[in-house]
Amino acid sequence: MKTNRAQSATSLPKAPRESADGRFAKYMLMMGIRIGCFLAMALITPYGWYTFVFAAGAIFLPYVAVIVANVGEDAAETTAINPERAIEAPRPAPAAAAVDPDAPLVIRIAETPGINPPRDDRS
């Protein structure tokens, strides 16, 4: 079903490159947290219940990171702005004839000489 309405640029999704960059940043952040969990699990002594929390983070964060990295943005999050109402059209200036109906309508054309006028090759 075709519509004659213009598509609003604000309703378009993010570019694939921008989306991929954002997902990669989220993935790398989660992998950094995983490395921190692994180091905390190995280096913090005495071992206790928190060691198991760090171990769970080191084991399960890669799975969560891949899931988060592969999830795209939801199309429902973008809100469209009506392009017809986004910019108000400027009002045209009143014409000289509209101000004074007896005034003559004059169009002036001014020509400026060229920097290098064309040569006449006939001579």
C-alpha positions, 0 to 999 in steps of 0.5 A: 500500500503506497502513501503520498506522504513524505517519509520523515528523516527522524523516523528512520532507524540508525545507520547499520554502521552506527548500530554495529558500533554501539553493539560492539561498545556494549560487548567490549564493556561486558568483556571488560567486566568479565575479565575483572570478575575473573581476576577478582575470583582468582586474586581476592582471598580469603575465598568465600561466597563472593568468589562464586559470584565472580566465577558466575560472572566470568562464566555467564557474561560471555553468553549475555554479552553475545545476546546483547550485542546481537539484539538490534534496536526496536523500531517502536522506540523511534518516534516520527515527527511530521515533516510538514509541521517541522519547519514553518514556511517563510511568508513572502514579502509584499510585491511593489504592485500590491503596495502601490497599484499605480507604481510601474512594474520594473525588472532590472537586469545588470550584467557584469563584464567577464574577467576574460571576455571571449575573443573574436577569432574572425580577425 
